[in-house]
Amino acid sequence: MELFIGNLTPGTTLGELIALFKGFSKMARFRLEQKRLEDGTTVRYAVAVFDNEKYAHKMVARFHGTLFHGQALHIREYLHRSYTNERRALNWRDKPWRAGERRRDDRRYKEAAKPRDEFEEILAASREREQSLDEQADSVQVRAYANFARKD
């Protein structure tokens, strides 16, 4: 069984925790965790892993609410947070979203591109090119050279 030991001060060390829980230090393995919240504050807590649930329940009964560095300890069973263990309501997918739309670039909101007839565009461009080539043909100058360098 794993126990959550919360409401620790940021300067708490693992040695201080083991000294506080000296009667249970041989029955449990302690690990100190640190987490940074969104507002930038640092929260520190510990997790105690017991092989025997009897000792875990005794520790909760004995130390829950005990003052440590001026703060009351909060000890309870440690719950692993996962996608199946959420704090949301069971029907959260069925509830309407109250805020504005966040997916403005989503494909479903863009207008469909109208199909273009590229053949007509190519044909119009080639006609313009033909006319310009005809105009260029009137002013073509041909120059010839009598001496070409040849390789023997």
N, C-alpha and C positions, 0 to 999 in steps of 0.2 A: 504494500500500500504506500502511496506517496502522499505527503502532507505539504501544503502550501503554508509558508511562514511569511506573512506580509507585514507591512507598515514598518519596515526597517529604515533606519537613517542612511543617507548616502555614504557615510564613512564606515559603515559596519563591515567587519572582516569575518572571514570564516573561522578564525581562531576564537573570536569573541562569541560566536554562536555555539561553537563546540563547548566552550567554557560554561555558557549559560545552560545548555542542555547536557551537563556532564553525566547525569544518570542515564541518559539515552544515547550517548555518543558512541558506545560500543554496539548498540542494537540497530543503529541507522547510519546511512551514508548521507552526508549533507553536501549540497552544491549551492553556490551563491550565484544568482542571476541578476542581470542588470538590463533595464529596458529604457529606451528614450521615448518619451511621449511626443505627441504632435506639437505641443507648446514649447518643447525644448527641455523640459524638466526631466531629471533622471530618477527612475524608480528602481529600488533594489528590493529583492525578495529572495527567499531561500526555499529549496525543495529538499525535504527529508524523505529518503526511501527506506521503508521498513520491510523486512521479510515477514514479520509477524504482525497481524492487524491488531492484536491485543495491546501490544506496546504502543502502537500508533494512537489508539483511542485513549490510552493512559496519558500520553503526552499532550493530546488536545485538552483533556480534562484538567491537567495540572497547569499548563502554561498559557492557555488562551486568555487574553486580557492582561497578562503580566506586563509590567512596565519595563521597557528596555531602552536606555538612552532617552528617557522622558516620553516615550510613545508606547501605547498599549499594543502588544503583539496580536495579530490576527492569524489564527491557525485553523485550517480547515483541510478537507480532502482536496488534493490537487486535481484539477480538471484540465485535460488536454483540449485545447481549442482546435477544432477542425471545421470543415464545411458542414458536417452533420451536427455539430454542436454550436449552433449559432444562437444569438440573442434576438434574432428577428422573429416576427410573428410567423405562424405556420402558413398563413395565406398571403405572405408578402408579395408574391408574384401577381396575385389577383388585384391588389390595391393600385389605384391610379397614382402616377407620379405627379407630385404637386409642384415641383420646380420646373424651370424651362427645359426645352429640349437641348440635350448636350451633343447629339450626333447630327450636326448640321451638314456635314460633308458626306453623309451616308448616301449610298447609291439610290435608295428609294426616294430621296427628296430631289434629286437632280432631274432636269428635264431630259427626255430622250432626244438624242440627236436625230434630226430628220434625214432620211436617206438622200444622198446626192447622186445625180447622174453625172458621173465623171467623164463619160464618153462625150457629152455635149461640151464640157469645159475643154477637153483635149482637142476636139474638132475646131472649136472657136479659136484656140491658141494656134493651131496649125494653119488656119486661114490667114491669120495676121502675119505669121511667119512667111507664108508663101508670097504675100504681097510685098513684104519687105525684101525677100530674095529677088523678086522680079525687078524691083526698083534698083537693087544693087547690081543686077546683071547688065543694066544699061551703062553703067559706069565702070565696068571691069577693064583693067589694063593688063596686057600680057607682055612680059619682058622675057627675052631669050638671051642666052649667053652663048658665044661661039666657043669659048674655051672652058671645058669642064675638066676638072682634075680626075684622072682615071687611075685606078690601081692595076698594075700588071702582074 
